[in-house]
Amino acid sequence: MNAPGNPFETFPRYPPPMDTAKVRIRPAREVDLPAINRIYNDEILHSTATWDTEPWSEARRRAWWAAHSDGLQPVLAAETDTGRFLGFACLTFVSDKPGWRFTREDTIYLDPAARGQGIGRQLLAALLDEARRLGVRTVLASITSTNTASIRLHEHLGFQRVGILRNAGYKFGRWLDTCYYQRDLGEPPPGTPAWVRTPPRST
Ligand SMILES: CC(C)(COP(=O)(O)OP(=O)(O)OC[C@H]1O[C@@H](n2cnc3c(N)ncnc32)[C@H](O)[C@@H]1OP(=O)(O)O)[C@@H](O)C(=O)NCCC(=O)NCCS
């Protein structure tokens, strides 16, 4: 019996096929966490898009959500017009050192059934709008060299390859390269949040 009120225990494991004809992008909500974790954990188990090797627990996902609720590390969701969850994207601090407060790394993951239909482009474009609103100057993306879809997505949104780490990751018995991509959004206007708010210190 599922515990009432706990979305992690009531989220359907295998959702039905989706209608992606009409997609909207909105801020993610706490109720989205089971869907976010399902999509990300499936990718952990089945792909080299992420270097994680163990699925995230509900507690870890909730801690991630708390960290991203500071108003500086937004999480966006894509859904159909009927409310079907399609994927998420977020911005995360790269360092808690104050001089890095204008930089974020992006994360973007879609439900497998929603991929290859332009939804990633919509979601990442909306995330870049959020970055501009916050006064972020640089958005980084760390992408496994074999992840053609993500590389093309980022290049489509104006990211440039700035480096490659050879054999930096090991998963499923393979050594793989990680490519670093950067989108320089230009100097942020005075008064935007990044000028005045610093990352929370981890130590
Ligand atoms: C990467 C991801 C977010 C891209 O989103 P998407 O909605 O599938 O991509 P889009 O349909 O918007 O297409 C973006 C570009 O990638 C290309 N593309 C999409 N899927 C592709 C694939 N399987 N192989 C090659 N190119 C692909 C598109 O042609 C398009 O290129 P273009 O702009 O030159 O025309 C999505 O595929 C995904 O969630 N993948 C698994 C998780 C992941 O890899 N996350 C990123 C980790 S760095």
The ligand as a Gaussian input file, in Angstrom:
#p B3LYP/6-31G(d) Opt

LIG

0 1
 C       20.368000      15.216000     -24.946000
 C       18.888000      15.525000     -24.966000
 C       18.516000      16.454000     -23.798000
 C       18.587000      16.273000     -26.276000
 O       17.224000      16.650000     -26.311000
 P       16.320000      16.233000     -27.563000
 O       14.980000      16.830000     -27.381000
 O       16.414000      14.775000     -27.746000
 O       17.081000      16.942000     -28.759000
 P       16.413000      17.823000     -29.886000
 O       15.312000      17.051000     -30.545000
 O       16.060000      19.175000     -29.337000
 O       17.606000      17.939000     -30.922000
 C       18.762000      18.699000     -30.647000
 C       19.813000      18.379000     -31.686000
 O       20.328000      17.069000     -31.463000
 C       20.114000      16.247000     -32.609000
 N       19.761000      14.936000     -32.119000
 C       18.726000      14.611000     -31.330000
 N       18.764000      13.302000     -31.048000
 C       19.850000      12.803000     -31.688000
 C       20.437000      11.525000     -31.758000
 N       19.901000      10.479000     -31.124000
 N       21.547000      11.379000     -32.503000
 C       22.110000      12.434000     -33.131000
 N       21.606000      13.687000     -33.080000
 C       20.485000      13.855000     -32.371000
 C       18.993000      16.919000     -33.376000
 O       19.041000      16.626000     -34.749000
 C       19.296000      18.364000     -33.105000
 O       20.371000      18.779000     -33.901000
 P       20.290000      20.082000     -34.829000
 O       20.037000      21.235000     -33.900000
 O       21.619000      20.124000     -35.492000
 O       19.131000      19.830000     -35.752000
 C       18.007000      14.255000     -24.898000
 O       18.242000      13.473000     -26.031000
 C       18.251000      13.429000     -23.666000
 O       17.593000      13.633000     -22.643000
 N       19.208000      12.472000     -23.746000
 C       19.564000      11.607000     -22.606000
 C       20.145000      12.385000     -21.448000
 C       21.351000      13.192000     -21.863000
 O       22.165000      12.780000     -22.666000
 N       21.442000      14.390000     -21.254000
 C       22.569000      15.287000     -21.500000
 C       23.756000      14.897000     -20.665000
 S       25.167000      15.924000     -21.070000

